Amino acid sequence: MSLYNAQISAGSLMLPESRRIARFMLTHPDEARWYDTLKNENILQKKSPATARRQARLIRNRLETLDETAWQFVAEGEQELALQILLAASIKHSRLLGDFMRDVVAGHLRRLENTLLPGDWDAFLADCAKRDAAVAGWAESTRAKLLEVVLRMLAEGRYLESTRSLRLLSPLLHPELIRYLKSRAELSVLAAMELTH
């Protein structure tokens, strides 16, 4: 089993889509209803059914790493909280994202370096390839797409000023998120988000 996968490339935090999927998941649909709703009702409002399926699967897989309380936050919570819960779910679902935040983003802030550098991603993937040989086989296009999505997630989560400037911001975590993660002993996710590793 690979440590890392490239599934995250299917989309960033996707707040509007995630709100719709979270609301739907709270109704506990069976598989038949899940597929029927995705296919016939097009709840993600995508032109391409393949895109809708891929994104819905990714969002569902992320949300399933957390519980119904988190789904409720995503479905109905204020934007900042919903985005941070989605980032927590994404960290749980993608070790690649979590490790990048722990190894690269936290490292920069510790050293008082306020901007990500173009070479950071390649150096990070080289380290990942030492832990998981499969990473070395990823196509250049996959690596570029992953970087694009990770940077967008960091910008959406307010860890980056923008995907253009790459200027790092210190995280301001929502008290409700901190309470939620502590109550479920999700301390490694919290540490990744607080950048305290």
N, C-alpha and C positions, 0 to 999 in steps of 0.2 A: 504494500500500500504506500503510495507516494505521500510524502509530507506536504507537498505543495501541489495545488492544481490551478488551472487558468480559468476556472468557472467565473471568477469575479469579472472577467472581461465582458460579460453579458450586460453589465450595467452598473452605474454608480448607486447612490442611495435611493434615487427614484422615489421621492416622497409622495407625489400624487398617486402613482401606481401602487406603492406600498400601502398607502391608506386604504385604497380599494380592496387590495388582497387581504389586508388585516381584517377589515370589516366582514369580508366574505368568510374568512377562516373562523371568525367568531360564531358563525352559524353552524359550524361543524359539518361541512358538506362531505358526503361520501365521494369516492373516486368518480363515480358516474356523473354526479352533479358537478363536481369540479371541472371535468372535461367538457361537459355540456355547456356550462356557464362561460368557460373560456372561449369555446368554439362559437357558440351561437349568440351569446349576448355581448361578446367582445368587451368585457368590462375594463380592459386596459386601453380600449379605444386606439388600437394600432391598425395601420393599413395592412401590415403583413401578419397573417396568422402564425407564421413561424416565429417572428419576433415576439409576438404576444405570448406564445407558449414558452419560449426561452426565458423571457423576463419573468413571467409568472412563476416558473419553476425555480428560478434563482431567488426571487423574493420569498417564496414559500419555504425554500430550504433554509434561508437566513432566519426567517421568523420562527421556524420550528426549533431553532437552537435555544429559544427563550420560551416563556409561558404566556398564558392568556392575559395576564396583567400587562405584559409588554405589548401584546397585540392591541390591547385597549389604548395604551399610550400612543401607539402609532396611529390607530384608527381615529382617535378623538382628541389626542393631546395637542398642546400648543406646538407650533412649528419647531422651536429650538429643542424641546424635549423629544419630540417624535424623531427628529434627525439624529439626536444623540443615541436614542434607543436603536435606531437602524444601524448606526455605526457600531454599536456594541454587538449587535447580531452579526454584522459583517465581519467583525474581528473574530467572533466565535466560529463563523463559517469558513473564514479564509485565514489560514495561518500566515499566508504571504503578507496580507495587510497588517496583521498584528505584529509580525516580526519587523516589518518596515517601520512601523510606528515606534516599536521598542528599540530597534537597533540604530535606525537612521535619524528619525525625527527627534527622539529623546536625546540621542547623542549630540546632535547639533545644538539643541537648547542648553544641554549641560555645559557645552564648550562655548556658550554665548555666541554661537554662529547663527545668525538670524535668517539665512537664506539657504534653501536647498540648491545644490549644484547639479548641472546636467550629468556629471559623471557618477553621482550618488547611486542612481538606479542600477547602472551596470556593475558597480562595485558590490552592491547589495545582492544582485542576482548571482554574481560569482561566488559570494559566500553561501547563498542558498544551494548552489550546485554542489558545494562540498558536503552539504547535509543530505541532499537528494539529487542523485545523478540525473534524474529525468529533466531537471531544469536546464541543464546544458543543451538538451535537444530541442528546446523551444525555438520556434522560428522567430526571426527578427521582427516580423509583423506582429506576432503574439506578444513579444516583449514590449513593443511600442504601445500596443493597445492596452496592455496591463498598466503601464506607466500612466497613460492618459486617464484611465478609470481611477486609479489610486489617487492621482493628484486632484481629480474632480471630487472624489469622496472627501479628501482632506480639506478642500475649499468649502464644500457643503457643510462639513462639520466644524468650520471656523478654526481649523488648524493652519490654514494657509490664507493669506490675504487674497490671492487669486492664483489661477493656474498659470498666469503669465508672469507675475512678479516673483512667484515662488518664495515670497517672504513669509516666514513662520510667525504664527501668533501663539501666545501662551493659552492653553485651554482653559475655558471657563465652563466647568461642568454644571449642569442643572442639578439642584439639590435632590430632586425627585429621582433622577438617574442614579446618583450616588447612593441614595437610600435603597433603591431597588437592587442594585448590584451587590451591595453589602448584605442585604437581607437574604440573598440567594448564594452567598459565598462565591460570587464571581470576581474574586479578588485579582486574578491575573488580567481579566478584561479591564477592570477598573484601573489597574496599574498601567496597562497599555494606554488607556485614554488619558490618565493623569500625566503620562510620560515620566513616571517615577522610576522606571526600570533602568 
